[in-house]
Amino acid sequence: MNPSTSWLNNFLFTVYPYICLAVFFMGSLARFDRDQYTWKSDSSQLLRTGSLRWGSNLFHIGILFLFFGHLFGQLTPHWMYEPFISAPSKQMVAIVSGGFAGLLCFIGLTLLLHRRLFDPRIRLTSHRTDIAILVILWLQLVIGLITLPLSFEHRQDAHAMLVLADYLQGIATLQPDASALASVDWPFRLHMVLGMTIFLLFPFSRLVHVWSGFATVGFLFRPHQVVRSRRLNLPAGHNQPRQPGAGV
């Protein structure tokens, strides 16, 4: 590896991840604090329903499965799941389930992107960032689907999965080893760089509404709301206030 390539590889997989994470968290916090009126998904359902129902449902089902699959699948240490499932078996589960979810997500996102690009009313009201983030997500899905045959080739030793998991766990523990990624195919590396870029762009796009989606889980643990009667406990002989709309 020549010096310029080595420098770029070190920047992309050692420095760039922390830049993206810092912007992701601090940018989201700053936008919530300063621009709460822009904190929304900007739904275009009122303009035209059409393929929105199928596209939105397929996209969200697929993307949620992929997000949590990547989160727990890659960040779970090997020693935690090794007593229950081998690395090659885990990789096959990831290929099959991730491939199915990725296909659902790809179909849904394609419908949404086509709708936003080729429906005149929706295109007119779309921001450039709306289209840009959909295109980036679409490319990320395509690259992710391209990695499936490559993962299948390494199904016997689960090499790619183990290397990528060790690298991402190193990011989480502030000990990234960018040199280890030299042994994996370029689509995996491109997939990770584009994924980091999505985190970088997250606070500046409509994707911020994802925070609100996760925050609604908190409603499951809130205490019951106490609703009191409108009838006041007044001293004896004091007339009750007349209710709005009551007859004379």
C-alpha positions as CSV (number, residue, x, y, z in Angstrom):
1,M,0.0,0.0,0.0
2,N,1.6,3.3,-1.1
3,P,1.8,6.2,1.4
4,S,-1.1,8.2,-0.1
5,T,-3.4,5.2,0.0
6,S,-2.3,4.4,3.5
7,W,-3.0,7.9,4.7
8,L,-6.5,7.9,3.1
9,N,-7.3,4.4,4.6
10,N,-6.1,5.6,8.0
11,F,-8.2,8.8,7.8
12,L,-11.4,7.0,6.5
13,F,-11.4,4.2,9.1
14,T,-9.6,5.8,12.1
15,V,-10.5,9.5,12.1
16,Y,-13.6,9.9,9.9
17,P,-15.8,7.6,12.0
18,Y,-15.4,9.9,15.1
19,I,-16.0,13.0,13.0
20,C,-19.3,11.5,11.8
21,L,-20.3,10.4,15.3
22,A,-19.5,13.8,16.8
23,V,-21.5,15.6,14.1
24,F,-24.3,13.1,14.5
25,F,-24.8,13.6,18.2
26,M,-23.9,17.3,18.6
27,G,-25.7,18.3,15.3
28,S,-28.8,16.5,16.4
29,L,-28.7,18.2,19.8
30,A,-28.1,21.6,18.3
31,R,-31.0,21.2,15.8
32,F,-33.4,20.1,18.5
33,D,-32.4,23.1,20.6
34,R,-32.4,25.8,17.8
35,D,-34.7,24.5,15.0
36,Q,-37.5,22.4,16.6
37,Y,-40.0,23.5,13.9
38,T,-37.9,21.7,11.3
39,W,-37.8,18.5,13.4
40,K,-40.2,16.5,11.3
41,S,-40.5,13.9,8.6
42,D,-42.2,16.3,6.1
43,S,-44.7,13.7,5.0
44,S,-46.2,14.2,1.5
45,Q,-49.2,12.0,2.1
46,L,-51.6,14.9,1.7
47,L,-50.3,15.7,-1.8
48,R,-50.8,12.2,-3.1
49,T,-51.0,8.8,-1.5
50,G,-50.4,6.5,-4.5
51,S,-47.5,4.2,-3.8
52,L,-46.7,5.9,-0.5
53,R,-48.4,3.2,1.7
54,W,-46.5,0.3,0.1
55,G,-43.2,2.2,-0.3
56,S,-43.2,3.6,3.3
57,N,-44.2,0.4,5.0
58,L,-41.7,-1.8,3.1
59,F,-38.9,0.8,3.6
60,H,-39.5,1.2,7.3
61,I,-39.9,-2.6,8.0
62,G,-36.7,-3.3,6.1
63,I,-34.6,-0.4,7.4
64,L,-35.5,-1.1,11.1
65,F,-34.6,-4.8,10.7
66,L,-31.3,-3.8,9.0
67,F,-30.4,-1.2,11.6
68,F,-30.9,-3.4,14.6
69,G,-29.4,-6.4,12.8
70,H,-26.2,-4.4,12.1
71,L,-26.2,-2.9,15.6
72,F,-26.5,-6.1,17.6
73,G,-25.0,-8.4,15.0
74,Q,-21.7,-6.5,14.6
75,L,-21.3,-5.1,18.1
76,T,-22.0,-8.3,19.9
77,P,-18.6,-9.9,20.9
78,H,-17.9,-13.3,19.4
79,W,-17.5,-14.9,22.8
80,M,-21.1,-14.0,23.8
81,Y,-22.8,-15.9,21.0
82,E,-20.2,-18.6,20.3
83,P,-21.7,-21.1,22.9
84,F,-25.0,-20.9,21.0
85,I,-24.2,-20.5,17.4
86,S,-21.0,-20.8,15.3
87,A,-19.6,-17.8,13.3
88,P,-20.3,-19.5,9.9
89,S,-23.9,-20.3,11.0
90,K,-24.4,-16.7,12.3
91,Q,-23.1,-15.4,9.0
92,M,-25.6,-17.5,7.0
93,V,-28.4,-16.3,9.2
94,A,-27.3,-12.7,8.5
95,I,-27.1,-13.3,4.8
96,V,-30.6,-14.8,4.5
97,S,-32.4,-12.5,6.9
98,G,-30.4,-9.4,5.9
99,G,-30.9,-10.2,2.3
100,F,-34.7,-10.5,2.7
101,A,-34.9,-7.3,4.7
102,G,-32.6,-5.5,2.3
103,L,-34.8,-6.6,-0.6
104,L,-37.9,-5.3,1.1
105,C,-36.2,-2.0,2.0
106,F,-34.8,-1.7,-1.6
107,I,-38.3,-2.1,-3.1
108,G,-39.9,0.3,-0.7
109,L,-37.1,2.9,-1.1
110,T,-37.2,2.6,-4.9
111,L,-41.0,3.3,-4.8
112,L,-40.5,6.4,-2.6
113,L,-37.6,7.7,-4.7
114,H,-39.5,7.2,-7.9
115,R,-42.5,9.0,-6.4
116,R,-40.5,11.9,-5.3
117,L,-38.6,12.3,-8.6
118,F,-41.4,11.7,-11.1
119,D,-44.5,13.0,-9.4
120,P,-44.6,16.7,-10.4
121,R,-46.5,17.9,-7.3
122,I,-44.2,16.1,-4.9
123,R,-41.1,17.0,-6.8
124,L,-42.1,20.7,-6.6
125,T,-42.4,20.6,-2.8
126,S,-39.3,18.5,-2.2
127,H,-36.1,19.9,-0.8
128,R,-32.8,19.0,-2.4
129,T,-31.8,17.4,0.9
130,D,-34.8,15.1,0.7
131,I,-33.8,13.8,-2.7
132,A,-30.1,13.6,-1.8
133,I,-30.7,11.5,1.3
134,L,-33.0,9.1,-0.5
135,V,-30.4,8.7,-3.3
136,I,-27.6,8.1,-0.7
137,L,-29.8,5.5,1.2
138,W,-30.6,3.8,-2.2
139,L,-26.9,3.6,-3.1
140,Q,-26.1,2.2,0.4
141,L,-28.7,-0.5,0.0
142,V,-27.4,-1.4,-3.5
143,I,-23.8,-1.8,-2.1
144,G,-25.1,-3.7,0.8
145,L,-26.9,-6.2,-1.5
146,I,-23.7,-6.5,-3.5
147,T,-21.8,-7.6,-0.4
148,L,-24.1,-10.6,0.0
149,P,-22.5,-12.9,-2.6
150,L,-19.1,-11.9,-1.3
151,S,-20.2,-12.9,2.2
152,F,-21.6,-16.2,0.9
153,E,-18.1,-17.0,-0.6
154,H,-16.6,-16.7,2.9
155,R,-19.5,-18.7,4.6
156,Q,-17.1,-21.5,5.7
157,D,-14.8,-19.3,7.8
158,A,-17.0,-16.1,8.2
159,H,-13.8,-14.1,7.6
160,A,-15.4,-10.9,6.4
161,M,-18.0,-10.8,9.2
162,L,-15.4,-11.4,11.9
163,V,-13.0,-8.8,10.6
164,L,-15.7,-6.1,10.3
165,A,-17.2,-7.0,13.7
166,D,-13.7,-6.6,15.3
167,Y,-13.2,-3.3,13.6
168,L,-16.6,-1.9,14.6
169,Q,-16.2,-3.1,18.1
170,G,-12.8,-1.3,18.1
171,I,-14.5,1.9,17.1
172,A,-16.9,1.5,20.0
173,T,-13.9,0.9,22.4
174,L,-11.8,3.7,20.9
175,Q,-9.3,1.2,19.5
176,P,-9.9,1.0,15.8
177,D,-7.6,-1.1,13.7
178,A,-7.9,0.2,10.1
179,S,-5.1,-2.1,8.8
180,A,-7.3,-5.2,9.4
181,L,-9.8,-4.0,6.7
182,A,-7.2,-4.5,4.0
183,S,-8.2,-8.2,3.9
184,V,-11.9,-7.5,3.0
185,D,-13.3,-6.7,-0.4
186,W,-13.8,-3.1,-1.5
187,P,-17.6,-3.2,-1.4
188,F,-17.5,-3.8,2.3
189,R,-15.2,-0.8,2.9
190,L,-17.3,1.4,0.6
191,H,-20.4,0.3,2.4
192,M,-18.9,1.4,5.7
193,V,-17.7,4.7,4.5
194,L,-21.1,5.5,3.0
195,G,-22.8,4.4,6.2
196,M,-20.6,6.8,8.2
197,T,-21.5,9.6,5.8
198,I,-25.2,9.0,6.4
199,F,-24.5,9.5,10.1
200,L,-22.6,12.7,9.2
201,L,-25.6,14.1,7.1
202,F,-28.2,12.9,9.6
203,P,-28.7,16.1,11.6
204,F,-29.1,18.2,8.4
205,S,-31.8,16.1,6.9
206,R,-35.3,14.8,7.6
207,L,-33.8,11.7,9.2
208,V,-33.7,13.5,12.5
209,H,-37.3,12.4,13.0
210,V,-35.9,9.0,13.8
211,W,-34.9,10.3,17.2
212,S,-38.6,11.0,17.9
213,G,-39.5,7.5,16.8
214,F,-37.1,6.0,19.3
215,A,-38.2,8.5,22.0
216,T,-41.8,7.3,21.8
217,V,-40.7,4.1,23.6
218,G,-40.5,6.2,26.7
219,F,-44.3,6.5,26.7
220,L,-44.4,2.8,27.6
221,F,-42.8,3.5,31.0
222,R,-44.5,6.8,31.9
223,P,-46.7,6.8,34.9
224,H,-50.5,6.9,34.4
225,Q,-51.9,10.3,33.8
226,V,-54.1,11.5,36.7
227,V,-57.4,13.0,35.5
228,R,-59.4,14.9,38.1
229,S,-63.0,15.8,38.0
230,R,-63.9,19.3,36.9
231,R,-66.4,19.5,39.8
232,L,-64.8,21.7,42.5
233,N,-65.0,21.1,46.2
234,L,-66.4,24.4,47.4
235,P,-67.7,25.4,50.9
236,A,-71.3,24.5,51.7
237,G,-73.8,27.0,50.3
238,H,-71.5,28.2,47.6
239,N,-72.9,28.0,44.1
240,Q,-71.1,25.7,41.7
241,P,-69.7,27.6,38.6
242,R,-71.9,27.2,35.6
243,Q,-70.5,24.8,33.0
244,P,-69.9,26.2,29.5
245,G,-72.9,25.7,27.3
246,A,-75.3,24.9,30.2
247,G,-78.8,26.1,29.9
248,V,-80.2,29.1,31.8
